[in-house]
Amino acid sequence: MSVAFTKEDSAETASETLLPDRPISPHPNLVTEAGLQALQKQLQDAHEAYEAAQAIDEVNEKRRQSAVPLRDVRYLTERLRTAQLVPKPASTDVVAFGSTVTFSRADGRVQTYRIVGEDEADPKAGSISFVSPVAKSLMAKAVGDVVGSGSQELEILAIA
């Protein structure tokens, strides 16, 4: 039977199957090697989830289960198409994309983050996006440099 002749359970079911695209950042899509591999793995996982959803017999449930993986496939395909692989920094003299930076804050906290692409960033896991305010203030600075002002001051302690 054609999908055109199946009855939707409700307007809610229809809206669940037509998810809007994930927003694409206006910034360059810089990635580390690990970030590129993560995007490729996520795309593979999304394709597998979509294929699994296609095996569902009930039409409305198939649509519901396909919506998120299909949206993710579109997003990840575009992110991989526009990915710009940035090699590891050649030097640890200054902070660059891919650097791991340890800095102290004005309140005494010491933090360490790796500066990575937007899709790879996970502050809880120790990585921040190169477009984040902290990363922007640290870029091209050296050990001993102080950036920011007042309670937002950061002193670079180490670059790896």
C-alpha positions in Angstrom: 0.0 0.0 0.0 1.3 3.5 -0.8 2.3 5.7 2.1 0.0 8.4 0.6 -3.0 6.3 1.7 -2.0 5.5 5.2 -3.6 7.4 8.1 -1.5 9.4 10.5 -2.1 8.6 14.2 -2.2 12.4 14.8 -0.8 15.7 13.9 1.8 15.0 16.6 3.0 11.9 14.7 3.4 14.0 11.5 5.4 16.7 13.3 7.7 14.1 14.9 8.6 12.8 11.4 9.5 16.2 9.9 12.3 17.4 12.1 14.0 20.7 11.2 17.6 20.4 10.1 20.3 20.9 12.8 21.8 24.4 12.5 25.1 24.6 10.6 27.6 27.0 12.1 28.7 30.0 10.0 32.3 29.5 11.2 34.9 27.5 9.2 34.5 23.8 9.9 38.0 23.2 11.3 38.6 19.7 12.7 41.4 17.7 14.3 42.2 14.2 13.1 40.2 12.8 16.1 37.3 15.2 15.3 37.2 14.0 11.7 37.2 10.4 12.8 34.4 11.1 15.3 32.3 12.8 12.6 32.8 9.7 10.3 31.8 7.4 13.2 28.7 9.4 14.0 27.6 9.4 10.3 28.1 5.6 10.2 26.0 5.2 13.4 23.3 7.5 12.0 23.1 5.4 8.8 22.9 2.2 10.9 20.1 3.7 13.0 18.2 4.8 9.9 18.6 1.4 8.3 17.3 -0.3 11.5 14.3 2.1 11.5 13.5 1.1 7.9 13.0 -2.5 9.0 10.0 -1.5 11.2 6.8 -2.7 9.6 4.3 -0.1 11.2 4.5 3.0 9.0 4.0 5.7 11.6 6.6 4.0 14.0 9.0 3.7 11.1 8.7 7.4 10.4 9.1 8.3 14.1 12.2 6.1 14.4 13.7 7.4 11.1 13.3 11.1 11.8 16.3 11.7 14.1 18.8 9.5 12.2 17.8 11.0 8.9 18.2 14.5 10.2 21.6 13.5 11.7 22.7 12.0 8.3 21.9 15.3 6.6 23.8 17.3 9.2 26.9 15.0 9.4 27.1 14.6 5.6 27.3 18.4 5.3 29.8 18.7 8.2 32.1 16.1 6.6 31.8 17.8 3.2 32.9 21.1 4.6 35.5 19.7 7.1 38.9 21.4 7.0 41.5 19.1 8.6 44.0 21.1 10.6 47.3 19.3 11.4 48.7 19.2 14.9 50.4 22.4 15.9 54.1 22.4 14.8 55.1 24.3 17.9 54.1 24.8 21.5 55.4 28.3 21.6 51.9 29.8 21.1 48.4 28.6 21.5 46.9 27.3 18.2 44.1 25.1 17.0 44.7 21.7 18.5 46.8 22.9 21.4 46.2 21.8 24.9 46.4 24.9 27.2 46.6 25.1 30.9 45.7 28.4 32.5 44.8 29.9 35.8 41.8 32.1 36.4 41.7 35.2 38.6 39.8 33.2 41.3 42.7 30.7 41.5 41.2 27.8 39.5 43.5 26.1 37.1 42.0 24.6 34.0 43.2 22.6 31.0 41.5 22.5 27.7 42.3 21.3 24.2 41.1 23.8 21.5 39.2 21.9 18.8 36.4 22.2 16.2 32.8 22.9 17.1 31.5 19.4 16.7 34.3 17.9 18.8 34.1 20.4 21.7 33.1 19.0 25.1 34.1 21.2 28.0 33.3 18.5 30.6 35.7 16.2 28.7 38.4 18.9 28.5 37.9 20.4 25.0 36.5 23.7 23.9 35.6 25.1 20.5 38.1 27.4 18.8 35.2 30.0 18.5 34.5 30.0 22.2 35.3 33.3 24.0 38.0 31.6 26.1 39.7 30.0 23.1 39.6 33.2 21.1 41.3 35.1 23.9 44.0 32.4 24.2 44.9 32.0 20.5 48.3 33.1 19.4 49.3 33.8 23.1 52.4 32.3 24.9 53.1 30.9 28.3 53.1 33.7 30.9 50.7 35.9 28.9 47.7 37.2 30.7 44.5 37.8 28.7 41.1 39.3 29.7 40.6 41.7 32.5 39.5 41.8 36.1 37.7 38.7 37.3 38.0 37.3 33.7 41.8 37.3 33.6 43.5 34.1 32.4 47.2 33.4 32.7 48.6 30.8 30.4 50.7 28.3 32.4 51.5 25.7 29.8 50.9 24.8 26.2 51.1 21.2 24.9 
